[in-house]
Structures are given as C-alpha cells and as structure tokens.
Amino acid sequence: MDGNTLLEPLAQMSGTPTGLQYFISYINVLEGAKTKIKNLHWGAKNLPNADKRGAHLYLDDFLDIVAEFQDTVAESSSGILGEMSLNAISGVSLSCTTPGELINILLDKTTSFYDNLPSGTQYVGIKSETEVFIKDLTKYKYLFRLTE
C-alpha cells in the first residue's frame, strides 16, 4: 500500500475521509465487552465455572485491562484523526455466557482490528498496544481455563 492509498480501506468502511469510524467501531466492541464483563462478574455464581470466586476476581482484573486499552485506542486515534462526537460510543452487545466465550470473541475482533490497521508510522503505537492487548487476552484465556 503506498502513502496515497493508506486510508482508503478505512474511508470505505467508515464512509468518512478520516477513518475515525474504523476506530470508533472497535471501541464500541470494547465498550460492549466491558458491560459483558460486569454482567459475568456480578452473576459469577451462575457461571458454569467450578471456581466461581476465581472467575469473579479475574473478571475484575480483566475489566481494568480492557478499559485501559480502550482508553489508549480512543485517545490515540483521536490524536491522529481528530476528536469523535459526544455520542460516538455505544457498546455493541456480545452474545456469550462465559468468560472463555468472551475472550474468544475479543480475540477474533481484536485480531481483525489489528490486521486492518493502517501501516503509517503514526499508527505504530496503536499497533504495539494492540499486540500487548492480544497477549493479555491469551493470558486471561489461560487464567479463566484454570477456573473451569
């Protein structure tokens, strides 16, 4: 991809020349994940996991990881592409009933997000942070398996 076509896929996806909608769409997935994490956390007694307390505690920790990453993506993309509107963020509903299912959904969505990030130098920080988040997702996949 040359410098002139760097944002074309983003513009096509978002319908805007800035490509900010690409990032907002993913941020909305993370917002939905935060809501799902709290639902699983508060309903931990009903989880199929054998170690319900462990799942409950891991979900609290995992929420912090997701929230911090979401903030990084939102602020970094806004720094590159401009500010989002005041009502841009609205969580996407995620259909899952276990922490493991949620992790798998997030791995799928995050891998797709990562694979389609622009390759310009200004995006390397977001790419790097996304790599760390993917690492965190695989770590929590293992930790939640310990509670099954």
N, C-alpha and C positions, 0 to 999 in steps of 0.2 A: 504494500500500500504506500503510495507516495504522499507527500505532505498535503497536496491539494484534495485528496480523497479521504483523508484521515477520519473526518467526522461524518462522511456520507452515510454509513450504516446507522449511526446514531440519529441523524436527521431523518432518515427514512422511518426508523422505529418510532420516533417521538413526534414527528410532524413539525418540529421546530428546528431552526438552524443551529441552536446552541447545543442540542444534545442533552441538556439538563434532564429532560424527561426520562432518559435511559436510567440515570442515577436515581431519580425520584421513584421510578417503578420498583427498583431493587430495595430502596429504603422503605417503601411500603410493605414489601415482603418481610423485612426485618421488624417493622412495627407489628405486623401480624404475628410474627414469631414471639415477640415479647409478650403479647396478650396470651398466646397459647401457652407459653412457659408459666405465666402466672396461673392460668387455669389448671394446668397439670400440678403445679406447686400446691395450690390451695386444695386440690382434690386428690392429693397424693394417697390418701387412704384407699381410694378406689382404683389406683393403678394396679396392673397385673404384676408389678414388680414384687419380689419376695421381701426385699429390703426397702420398705416404703419410706422410712426415715432417711435413709441414704439418698434415695431419689429426691425426696423433699429438699434436702440440703444441697445436693448437686444442682438442682434446678435454680436455687437462689444464686449460686455462684455463676451458673451458666447465663442467667439473665444479665448479670453485670458485664460479662464478656460480649454478649450480643449488643447491649445498649452502648457500650464504649465503641465498638466497631461501627455501629450505625451512626453515631455522632461524628466519627472520623470521616466516614464516607460523605455524610451530608455537608460537613464544613469544608472538606477538601474539594468536593465537586462544585460547591458554591463559590469557592475561591477561584476556581478555574473558569467556570461557565456563567457565573452570576447568581444572584440570590433567587431562591424559589418563592413562590407566592405564600401567603399566610395560611392557606388551606390546602397546601400541596400534599401533606402527609395524611394518609388514611390507611390503616392497616388492612392487609389482604388476609382474608380468612383462610386458615390452613386446616385441612381435614386430617387430623391424626389424634390418636388417643394414648400414645405412649411417648416417652422421651426418645426412644430409639427411632420411631417413625418420624418424629420432628427433626432429629439430626439428619436422617436420610433425605428429607425434603430440603433442608437447608444446604446440605452438601450438593445436591443436584442444582438448586437455584444459584448457589454461590459459584460453583464451577462454571455454569453457563455465563454468569455475570463476569467472572474473571476472563474466560475465553474470548469474550466480546469487548473487553476494554480497549480503548484506543491505545496505540503504541507510542504516542508522543511523550517526550521527556517529562512534560508537566504531569503526566499520569503515573509515573513510576512509584510515587509514594502510595497512591491508592492501590496499585498492583501489589506492592510489597505488603501493605496492611492486609490485603485480601489473602495473600499467601499465609500470613500469620493466622488469620481467622480460619482458613481451611485446616491448618494444623490444630487449632483449638477445637474445631468440630470433630476431627478424628480422635483427639484426646478424650473429649466428652462422650464420644460414641463408645470408647472402651470403658470409661467410668460408669456410664449408665448400664452397660452389659454386666458389670460387677453387681448391680442391684437386682438383676433378674432372678 
